[in-house]
Amino acid sequence: MKHFICIVTLLISLGIKAQETNRWELDNDGGIVWQVKSDRIPHNDHIEMSGKQLSVVLRYGVDSNGAFTLTRSIVWPMLRFQPNQTHDHLIRRFASNVLDWVLVNRLPAGQEKVQKITLDGIMTVESLLGSSLRLTRTLFPSTSQPAYFERYVFVNTGARDLNVELPDVDMLYVTDSATSVYGAYNYEIKSSQKGFFTLNPGKELIFTVTYSARKANENVPVFDFSAELAGRKALVQELWSKLIVETPDLILNRAFAFAKLRSSESIYATKGGLMHGPGGEAYYAAIWANDQAEYVNPFFPYLGYKTGNESAINSFRHFARFMNDAYKPIPSSIISEGVDIWNGAGDRGDAAMIAYGASRFALTHSDKTEAEELWPLITWCLDFCKRKINDKGVVASNSDELEGRFPAGNANLCTSGLYYDALVSANYLGKALGKPSKQIDTYKNEAAALRKAIEKHFGYKVEGFDTYRYYDGNDILRSWICIPLTMGIFDRTEGTIAALFSPRLWTNNGLLTQAGTETFWDRSTLYALRGVFAAGATEKGLDYLERYSQRRLLGDHVPYPIEAWPEGSQRHLSAESGLYCRIYTEGIFGIRPTGFASFDMCPRLPDKWEHMSLKSCHAFGQVFDIQVVRKAGKWEVTVSNAKGSVLKKSIKPGETVSVKFK
């Protein structure tokens, strides 16, 4: 009994310790909140927020004295510089503390003590200044204008009047016209009001500071702060009111909501049309075959976000410009608003990425006219991959999406896995479009042959695990051994999952790219979690999804999935958030598109959940809900739309159901 009590006490203490590692907590209004404690400062973090004309990375924190610190790094993607390559956009950092400009009773405002910081698509910082003044900051980018806003609200909480002096902030900078693409650019900082104010007890004083930029020959814009704030809130509400995940795990529900926002806000109105951009102060007004075509585009139809779907179609149209009769590779990236390309890593398997993403997008978006438009691109990419089949029956490529950072050999598992799924999806899409049976049967047969080749060539015992080698000669575990699981290839499920979650690969930050290193890229972790659920290892998948989600949403660097470390310092690249959402749509709910109005579904309800729902799903020409409920040892699956129940069926765990809308 004594040992039992000790064990229980230890487990309880470990649970408390785990909870204490969370810096943030769920906020009742839908966001997350950091209640600042004096024993857990100083602390610094960074977050990216975007609109159609700019992106801002806020490097913020609370110093050892309790004061708020902030540096704003603002990118205006469409204000381009020579030589007009990927990174040649206007970017400036502003580190000034606006509070230093404010005087209260002829003195600095007083020692700031931050009480809490809230994130809900907008950053809100609540502080005390001395004994009689409360300050609330509100920080966010415009959804449509090239402007970033900060609002400062001072409230007199004391019994006496306060005299407040606000400066006239009007700073204008002009760039060198000789170095830019469109002539000189003006970027400026302006405050909304100035002068001397008497702040009575209980009253508030509000002023805003706007950071904006424009071409020098354009008219000076007039910004309406209230309308801009309402616009930002409306965008968040739109994204959070569609494709809603409801499970007993509130952290997972909230992490999914945040990922929807980050994956969708990073779309820029370029002269080449809407372009989804990764971000990270580096990647804007450009598209990539992996980030856009492969990662995020297949997600947008489920969300029903019109801007996202338009950006997806636009990206595929840009890639289609580079189809050619000689079957030279499509560029990895189309940059600078669509006027140039980047292809510095050679053929990364980009055709496989594009065929995979475009075929899945076309099926799920269910627009026959657009699908017909995408069909030539898909078939060209499939033909390109077929021409790259080597003597082992797998697809050769120069590198993979990591572009030589780690070895990939002459033929890697990722490229062949993507090509396999693209063939399967093209078979479904061809049927939906009424293409010749000979053509679509060819894709089916090629997929079957490739699956056998993947097993024969890549199937391997690596470090004692019956899993996959990433390329010929690879004898060290790699995170991308998860790829077959996400593509419906479950031949080596047990050994692959054991390898993924072994100490050789799994860390507190997810999967190492290669065992024995310190480098991790979230994209492979997100693929792996999706694949583990798809393969039916639900309990193990949930365990690791919970750990990952809690760390990303409530830990020390929040609230989104990240790109990598140490490269990029864990930037909030946006397409990774799309991959996070796909853990749920394609992994936990197990959706596989099979036509314009049909899909197969193999849900994975964890043992400790009695129910789960995916509500307001926009796909297959419908708006519908999916509900899975545990009943009498089976699962009751219900799919319904505005007309009522489309499917209601009791299934065994692990059973696949086919859904077809009339």
C-alpha positions in Angstrom: 0.0 0.0 0.0 2.9 2.3 0.9 4.4 1.8 -2.6 1.1 2.4 -4.2 0.7 5.7 -2.4 4.2 6.7 -3.5 3.4 5.9 -7.1 0.2 7.8 -7.0 1.9 10.8 -5.4 4.6 10.6 -8.0 2.1 10.5 -10.9 0.2 13.4 -9.4 3.3 15.5 -9.0 4.4 14.7 -12.6 1.0 15.8 -13.8 1.2 19.1 -11.9 4.7 19.6 -13.2 3.5 19.0 -16.8 0.7 21.5 -16.3 3.2 24.0 -15.0 5.3 23.8 -18.1 2.5 25.4 -20.0 3.0 29.2 -20.2 -0.3 29.8 -21.9 -3.9 28.6 -21.1 -7.1 28.4 -23.1 -9.1 31.6 -23.0 -12.9 31.4 -22.7 -13.4 33.7 -25.6 -11.7 31.3 -28.1 -8.0 32.4 -27.9 -5.2 31.7 -25.5 -3.9 33.8 -22.7 -0.6 34.2 -20.8 -1.2 35.3 -17.2 2.2 36.8 -16.5 3.8 35.6 -13.3 6.8 37.3 -11.8 8.7 34.0 -11.3 8.5 33.1 -15.0 10.0 36.2 -16.5 11.9 37.3 -18.5 10.4 35.5 -21.5 10.4 36.4 -25.2 8.6 34.9 -28.2 7.7 35.8 -31.8 4.5 35.4 -33.8 3.7 36.2 -37.5 0.4 37.7 -38.6 -0.6 38.5 -42.2 -2.9 40.3 -44.5 -3.2 40.6 -48.3 -0.7 43.5 -48.5 1.8 42.8 -45.7 3.0 40.5 -43.0 4.3 41.4 -39.5 6.5 39.3 -37.2 6.1 40.6 -33.6 9.1 39.8 -31.4 7.6 40.4 -28.0 8.1 39.6 -24.4 8.1 40.6 -20.8 11.4 41.7 -19.3 12.7 41.0 -15.8 11.0 44.1 -14.5 7.6 43.1 -15.9 7.6 45.6 -18.8 6.4 44.7 -22.3 9.1 44.6 -25.0 8.3 44.7 -28.7 10.1 44.8 -32.1 8.0 44.8 -35.2 9.4 43.3 -38.4 7.1 44.3 -41.2 7.2 42.9 -44.8 5.5 44.6 -47.7 5.8 41.7 -50.3 4.7 43.7 -53.4 7.1 46.5 -52.9 10.0 44.9 -54.8 13.7 45.6 -55.1 16.3 44.6 -57.6 17.3 42.0 -58.6 13.7 41.0 -57.7 14.5 37.5 -56.4 12.7 35.7 -53.7 13.8 37.8 -50.7 13.8 41.2 -52.5 10.8 42.8 -50.8 10.5 45.8 -48.6 11.2 44.7 -45.0 11.9 47.0 -42.0 12.2 46.5 -38.3 10.9 49.0 -35.7 12.0 48.6 -32.1 10.7 51.8 -30.6 8.6 51.6 -27.4 5.6 53.9 -28.0 5.1 54.1 -24.3 8.4 56.0 -24.0 6.8 58.8 -26.0 4.0 59.3 -23.5 4.2 61.6 -20.5 2.0 61.5 -17.5 2.0 64.4 -15.1 5.2 65.6 -17.0 7.0 62.4 -16.2 7.4 59.0 -17.9 4.3 56.9 -17.6 5.6 54.8 -14.8 6.9 51.2 -14.3 4.9 48.9 -16.4 3.7 45.6 -15.1 2.2 43.3 -17.7 -0.8 41.4 -16.3 -1.7 39.3 -19.3 -1.3 38.8 -23.0 -4.1 37.4 -25.2 -3.8 35.9 -28.7 -7.0 35.3 -30.8 -5.9 36.4 -34.2 -5.1 39.8 -32.5 -2.6 40.4 -29.8 -3.9 42.2 -26.7 -1.6 43.3 -23.9 -3.0 44.4 -20.6 -0.7 46.3 -18.2 -0.6 48.5 -15.1 1.4 51.7 -15.1 2.2 52.7 -11.5 -0.7 52.8 -9.1 -3.4 54.6 -11.1 -3.1 53.9 -14.8 -4.1 50.9 -16.8 -3.0 50.4 -20.4 -4.3 48.0 -23.0 -2.5 47.5 -26.3 -4.2 46.0 -29.4 -1.9 44.9 -32.2 -2.8 43.4 -35.6 -2.3 43.8 -39.4 -4.9 45.0 -41.9 -6.7 42.3 -43.8 -6.5 44.2 -47.1 -4.3 47.3 -46.8 -0.5 47.7 -46.5 -0.8 48.7 -42.9 -0.2 47.4 -39.4 -1.9 49.0 -36.4 -1.4 49.5 -32.6 -4.0 50.9 -30.4 -3.2 52.2 -26.9 -6.0 52.7 -24.4 -5.2 54.4 -21.1 -7.6 54.2 -18.3 -7.3 56.3 -15.1 -8.0 53.9 -12.2 -7.1 56.4 -9.5 -9.1 59.1 -7.7 -7.3 62.2 -9.2 -7.0 63.7 -12.6 -4.0 62.7 -14.7 -2.3 65.0 -17.2 -1.3 63.1 -20.3 0.9 64.4 -23.1 0.9 62.6 -26.5 3.5 63.3 -29.1 2.8 64.1 -32.8 4.3 60.9 -34.4 4.8 61.5 -38.1 7.9 59.8 -39.5 8.4 59.3 -43.2 11.1 57.3 -44.8 11.9 57.1 -48.5 13.8 54.3 -50.2 16.4 54.6 -53.0 14.5 54.6 -56.3 17.5 53.3 -58.1 17.4 49.9 -56.2 13.7 49.2 -56.5 11.4 47.8 -59.2 8.6 50.4 -59.0 10.5 53.6 -58.1 10.8 55.0 -54.6 8.7 53.6 -51.7 7.4 55.6 -48.8 7.0 53.9 -45.4 5.8 55.8 -42.4 4.7 55.8 -38.8 1.8 58.0 -37.8 -0.2 58.5 -34.6 -3.9 59.4 -34.5 -3.7 62.3 -32.2 -1.4 64.6 -30.2 -1.3 67.2 -27.5 -2.3 67.7 -23.8 -5.2 65.8 -22.2 -6.7 65.8 -18.8 -7.7 62.2 -18.0 -10.4 62.2 -15.3 -10.9 59.2 -12.9 -12.6 56.3 -14.6 -12.1 57.8 -18.1 -10.0 56.5 -21.0 -7.8 58.1 -23.6 -7.2 56.3 -26.9 -4.6 56.8 -29.6 -3.4 54.6 -32.4 -0.1 54.2 -34.2 -0.1 53.1 -37.9 2.9 51.6 -39.8 2.2 51.7 -43.5 4.0 51.7 -46.9 3.2 52.6 -50.5 4.8 53.5 -53.8 5.9 57.1 -53.7 3.6 58.1 -56.6 0.5 56.7 -54.9 -1.9 58.8 -52.9 -1.6 59.0 -49.1 -4.1 56.5 -47.7 -6.6 57.2 -45.0 -7.1 54.3 -42.6 -10.1 53.7 -40.4 -8.9 51.9 -37.4 -12.3 50.8 -36.2 -13.1 49.3 -39.6 -9.7 47.7 -39.8 -10.1 46.1 -36.4 -13.6 44.9 -37.3 -12.2 43.5 -40.6 -9.5 41.5 -38.8 -12.1 40.1 -36.3 -14.4 39.2 -39.1 -11.7 37.2 -40.9 -10.9 35.3 -37.7 -14.6 34.6 -37.1 -15.1 33.4 -40.7 -12.3 31.0 -40.4 -13.2 29.8 -37.0 -16.9 29.3 -37.9 -16.1 26.8 -40.7 -14.7 23.3 -40.6 -15.0 23.0 -36.8 -13.3 20.1 -35.0 -15.2 19.1 -31.8 -13.6 16.5 -29.6 -13.5 16.0 -25.8 -9.9 17.4 -26.0 -10.3 21.2 -25.8 -6.6 21.8 -26.6 -6.8 19.9 -29.9 -10.0 21.8 -30.8 -8.3 25.1 -30.2 -5.0 24.2 -31.9 -7.0 23.2 -35.0 -8.8 26.6 -34.9 -5.5 28.5 -34.7 -4.0 26.4 -37.5 -6.9 27.3 -39.8 -6.1 31.0 -39.2 -2.4 30.8 -39.9 -2.8 28.6 -43.0 -5.3 31.0 -44.5 -4.2 34.5 -43.6 -0.9 34.3 -45.5 -2.3 35.0 -49.0 -1.1 38.0 -50.9 -2.7 40.1 -53.6 0.1 40.2 -56.1 0.1 41.4 -59.7 0.3 37.7 -60.6 -3.0 37.1 -58.7 -3.6 35.7 -55.2 -0.5 33.9 -54.0 -0.3 31.9 -50.7 3.1 32.5 -49.2 5.0 30.6 -46.5 6.1 33.8 -44.7 8.9 33.8 -42.1 10.2 37.3 -43.3 11.6 35.5 -46.4 9.0 33.8 -48.6 6.3 36.0 -50.0 4.6 36.8 -53.4 5.7 33.4 -54.6 4.7 29.8 -54.6 6.4 26.5 -54.1 5.6 23.0 -55.3 5.7 21.6 -51.8 4.4 24.4 -49.5 1.5 25.4 -51.7 0.7 22.6 -54.2 1.4 19.7 -51.9 0.8 20.9 -48.3 -1.9 23.5 -48.1 -3.9 23.5 -51.4 -5.5 20.1 -50.8 -6.8 21.5 -47.5 -8.5 24.7 -48.6 -11.7 23.1 -50.2 -12.6 21.5 -46.8 -12.4 25.0 -45.2 -14.6 26.7 -47.8 -12.4 29.8 -47.7 -12.9 31.4 -51.1 -9.7 33.3 -51.0 -7.8 30.1 -50.2 -9.4 28.2 -53.1 -8.7 31.0 -55.5 -5.0 31.1 -54.4 -4.8 27.4 -55.0 -6.2 27.5 -58.5 -3.9 30.5 -59.3 -0.9 28.6 -58.1 -1.6 25.6 -60.3 -2.2 28.0 -63.3 1.3 29.4 -62.7 2.9 26.0 -62.6 1.0 25.0 -65.7 2.8 27.8 -67.6 5.9 25.7 -67.5 4.7 22.5 -69.0 6.8 21.7 -72.1 7.1 19.1 -74.8 10.7 18.4 -73.9 9.7 17.4 -70.3 12.1 19.7 -68.6 11.3 20.0 -64.9 8.7 22.5 -63.7 10.4 25.1 -61.5 10.3 24.4 -57.7 9.2 28.0 -57.1 7.6 30.8 -59.1 8.7 34.0 -57.4 8.4 37.8 -57.5 4.6 38.0 -58.1 5.0 35.4 -60.8 7.6 37.1 -63.0 10.5 34.8 -62.3 11.4 31.4 -61.1 13.7 29.7 -58.6 15.1 26.2 -59.4 18.3 26.1 -57.3 17.9 22.6 -56.1 17.1 21.0 -59.4 14.3 18.5 -59.7 13.1 18.0 -56.1 10.3 15.7 -57.2 8.2 18.9 -57.9 6.1 17.2 -60.6 5.0 14.5 -58.1 4.2 17.2 -55.5 2.1 19.1 -58.0 0.3 16.1 -59.4 -0.5 14.9 -55.9 -1.8 18.3 -54.7 -3.7 19.2 -57.9 -5.5 15.9 -58.2 -6.6 15.9 -54.5 -7.6 19.6 -54.7 -9.6 19.0 -57.9 -11.6 16.1 -56.4 -12.4 17.9 -53.2 -13.1 21.3 -54.6 -15.5 19.5 -57.0 -15.7 22.2 -59.7 -15.7 20.3 -63.0 -14.7 23.3 -65.1 -11.6 23.9 -62.9 -10.8 20.2 -62.8 -10.8 20.1 -66.6 -8.5 23.0 -66.6 -6.2 21.2 -64.1 -6.3 17.8 -65.9 -3.5 18.7 -68.5 -1.2 19.8 -65.7 -1.9 16.7 -63.7 -1.3 14.3 -66.6 1.8 16.2 -67.7 3.3 15.8 -64.2 2.4 12.1 -64.2 4.0 11.7 -67.6 7.1 13.5 -66.3 7.4 11.2 -63.3 6.9 8.1 -65.5 9.8 9.2 -67.6 11.9 9.4 -64.4 11.3 5.8 -63.4 14.7 4.1 -62.9 15.7 0.5 -63.3 14.4 -0.2 -59.8 10.9 0.9 -60.7 10.9 4.1 -58.5 11.1 7.8 -59.4 14.5 9.5 -59.7 15.0 13.1 -58.6 17.9 15.4 -57.8 16.8 16.1 -54.3 13.7 16.4 -52.1 11.9 19.3 -50.4 14.8 19.8 -48.0 16.9 20.8 -51.1 20.1 19.0 -50.2 20.2 19.9 -46.5 20.2 16.1 -45.9 21.1 13.3 -48.3 18.3 12.1 -50.6 20.2 9.9 -53.1 19.2 9.7 -56.7 15.7 8.4 -55.9 13.9 9.1 -52.6 10.9 7.7 -50.8 9.0 11.0 -50.7 9.0 11.5 -54.5 7.8 8.0 -55.2 5.2 8.1 -52.5 3.7 11.3 -53.8 3.7 9.9 -57.3 1.9 6.8 -56.1 -0.9 8.8 -54.5 -1.1 11.1 -57.5 -1.7 8.1 -59.7 -4.5 6.8 -57.4 -6.1 10.3 -57.2 -5.8 10.7 -61.0 -7.7 7.5 -61.5 -10.6 8.8 -59.4 -10.4 12.2 -61.1 -10.3 10.7 -64.6 -13.4 8.7 -63.8 -15.2 11.8 -62.5 -14.3 13.7 -65.7 -15.3 10.9 -68.0 -11.8 10.4 -69.4 -11.0 7.3 -71.6 -11.0 4.1 -69.6 -7.7 3.1 -71.1 -6.0 6.2 -69.7 -7.4 5.9 -66.2 -6.8 2.1 -66.1 -3.2 2.8 -67.0 -2.8 5.1 -63.9 -4.3 2.3 -61.8 -1.9 -0.3 -63.1 1.1 2.0 -62.8 0.1 2.7 -59.2 0.0 -1.0 -58.4 3.4 -1.5 -60.0 4.9 1.4 -58.2 3.6 0.2 -54.9 5.4 -3.1 -55.4 8.6 -1.2 -56.4 8.4 1.0 -53.3 8.3 -2.1 -51.1 11.1 -3.9 -53.0 13.5 -0.9 -53.3 12.8 1.1 -50.1 11.5 -1.6 -47.8 14.4 -2.2 -45.4 15.6 -3.0 -41.9 17.1 0.3 -40.6 18.7 0.4 -37.2 16.8 -2.8 -36.3 13.4 -1.5 -37.5 11.4 -3.1 -40.3 10.7 0.1 -42.1 12.0 2.0 -45.1 15.3 3.4 -46.2 15.0 6.9 -47.5 17.3 6.2 -50.5 19.6 3.5 -51.7 22.5 3.3 -49.3 20.7 5.1 -46.4 21.3 3.2 -43.1 20.2 5.9 -40.6 16.5 6.5 -39.6 14.9 9.4 -41.3 11.6 11.1 -40.4 10.2 10.8 -44.0 9.8 7.0 -43.5 6.2 8.1 -42.6 5.4 8.9 -46.2 3.9 5.5 -47.2 1.5 5.7 -44.3 0.0 9.0 -45.5 -0.4 7.5 -49.0 -2.3 4.4 -47.9 0.6 2.0 -48.0 0.5 0.0 -44.7 2.9 -2.9 -45.6 5.4 -1.9 -42.9 3.2 -0.1 -40.4 4.3 -1.7 -37.2 8.0 -1.3 -37.7 7.6 2.2 -39.2 5.6 3.5 -36.3 8.0 1.9 -33.8 10.9 3.7 -35.5 9.1 7.0 -35.7 8.4 7.1 -31.9 11.7 5.6 -30.9 14.2 7.7 -29.0 16.3 7.8 -32.1 13.7 10.0 -33.9 11.1 11.4 -31.5 11.9 14.4 -29.3 9.8 16.9 -27.3 9.7 19.0 -30.5 8.6 16.1 -32.7 10.6 14.1 -35.2 14.3 14.7 -35.9 14.9 14.9 -39.6 17.7 12.3 -39.2 18.5 10.2 -36.2 21.6 11.4 -34.3 21.1 15.1 -35.3 19.4 18.0 -33.5 17.5 19.3 -36.6 13.7 19.0 -36.8 11.2 20.2 -39.4 7.6 20.2 -38.3 6.4 19.2 -41.8 7.6 15.6 -41.3 6.1 15.4 -37.8 2.8 16.6 -39.2 2.9 14.0 -42.0 3.8 11.3 -39.6 0.9 12.0 -37.2 -1.5 12.0 -40.1 -0.1 8.7 -41.3 -0.1 7.1 -37.9 -3.9 7.8 -37.5 -4.5 6.6 -41.1 -2.7 3.4 -40.3 -5.0 2.7 -37.3 -2.5 3.3 -34.5 -5.0 5.7 -32.9 -4.0 5.6 -29.3 -0.3 6.1 -30.0 -1.1 8.8 -32.5 -3.4 10.6 -30.0 -0.7 10.4 -27.3 1.9 12.1 -29.5 -0.6 14.5 -31.1 -1.6 15.7 -27.6 2.0 16.3 -26.6 2.8 18.1 -29.8 -0.3 20.3 -29.8 0.1 21.3 -26.2 3.7 22.4 -26.8 2.9 24.4 -29.9 -0.3 26.0 -28.6 0.4 26.5 -24.9 4.2 26.2 -24.5 7.0 28.8 -24.8 6.6 29.4 -28.6 3.0 29.7 -29.6 0.4 29.3 -31.1 1.2 27.6 -34.5 3.2 24.8 -36.0 6.6 25.9 -37.0 9.0 25.4 -39.9 12.3 24.1 -38.4 15.1 24.4 -35.9 17.9 25.5 -35.8 17.3 26.9 -39.3 14.8 29.7 -39.3 14.5 30.0 -35.5 11.1 28.2 -35.6 9.3 30.5 -37.9 5.5 30.3 -38.2 5.5 29.3 -41.9 1.9 29.0 -42.9 1.6 25.8 -44.9 2.7 23.8 -41.9 -0.5 24.9 -40.3 -2.4 23.4 -43.3 -0.6 20.1 -42.7 -1.7 20.2 -39.0 -5.3 20.5 -40.1 -4.9 17.6 -42.4 -4.1 15.4 -39.5 -7.8 15.7 -38.6 -9.5 15.7 -42.0 -7.4 12.9 -43.5 -6.0 11.1 -40.4 -8.5 11.2 -37.6 -11.6 11.4 -39.8 -9.9 9.4 -42.5 -11.4 11.2 -45.5 -10.2 10.1 -49.0 -11.7 11.8 -52.0 -13.1 9.4 -54.6 -15.1 11.7 -56.8 -16.7 15.1 -57.1 -19.5 14.1 -54.8 -18.1 11.1 -53.0 -15.4 10.1 -50.5 -14.3 7.1 -48.4 -14.0 7.6 -44.7 -12.2 5.5 -42.1 -12.6 7.4 -38.8 -10.3 6.8 -35.9 -12.1 7.4 -32.6 -9.7 7.2 -29.7 -10.7 4.8 -26.8 -11.1 7.7 -24.3 -13.4 9.7 -26.6 -17.1 9.0 -26.7 -17.6 11.2 -29.7 -16.0 13.5 -32.3 -17.4 15.8 -35.0 -16.3 17.7 -38.0 -18.8 20.4 -38.6 -19.4 22.9 -41.5 -17.2 21.0 -43.8 -17.1 22.6 -47.3 -16.2 20.0 -49.9 -17.6 17.8 -52.7 -20.0 20.5 -53.6 -21.6 20.4 -50.2 -21.6 21.9 -46.7 -21.9 18.9 -44.3 -21.2 17.6 -40.8 -19.6 14.3 -39.8 -20.3 12.9 -36.4 -18.8 9.7 -34.9 -20.4 8.4 -31.6 -19.5 5.3 -29.6 -22.5 3.1 -29.1 -22.7 -0.5 -27.8 -19.2 -1.4 -28.8 -19.6 0.1 -32.3 -19.3 3.5 -33.8 -22.3 5.3 -35.2 -21.2 7.4 -38.1 -23.6 10.2 -39.3 -23.0 12.4 -42.3 -25.6 15.2 -42.8 -26.2 18.3 -44.8 -28.9 21.0 -45.0 -31.3 18.4 -46.5 -30.8 15.9 -43.6 -29.0 12.7 -43.1 -26.8 11.5 -46.0 -25.5 8.5 -44.3 -26.1 6.9 -40.9 -24.3 3.7 -40.2 -23.1 1.6 -37.3 -19.6 0.4 -38.1 -16.8 -1.6 -36.4 -13.7 0.2 -35.4 -11.4 0.4 -38.4 -14.1 -0.1 -41.0 -14.3 2.2 -44.0 -17.6 3.7 -45.2 -18.3 5.2 -48.6 -20.2 8.5 -48.7 -21.9 9.6 -51.8 -24.0 12.8 -52.2 -26.8 12.7 -54.7 
